[in-house]
């Protein structure tokens, strides 16, 4: 493997850096974007039960906000529970935008790596081809040597595709996951508003 890296030349080093970053982003997002950490099951029901039992207080809001991203959204709504339904929804939407931004952390970087890795590989191949045909060693006159030089130059393109394909798969997967979490948080926040104001109206 190290021999291939050496043979591919200097253009492969940015690709290696991109591969390390892509793996780091994938591992970090895989750990961070777990369902039980983002939208814990039963949280809304326990929040409603606590609200009906003891109302809203600073300790409850602090505990809820630090519990999970969904907890932060619900806490934003409960802070404005005495306001109108519209004000409560606005507070929830504002908190939701902040949570969504955090959930999308590193996804743009991962998508960028997926997009530019094939181009970086192609650049490495072009550099290799220029070196082959511009060489004064006569490689252009020796078909066997020329074929070997071209195969080495193509290592960069191959490596770029090896990085880009899994990076794009994980990028699309994480994007879909974030979208599903955001929709679920919106639905639970709307339920909170309806239940709280329904109870108040009653």
Order of alpha helices (4+ residues) and beta strands (2+ residues): alpha-alpha-alpha-alpha-alpha-alpha-alpha-alpha-alpha
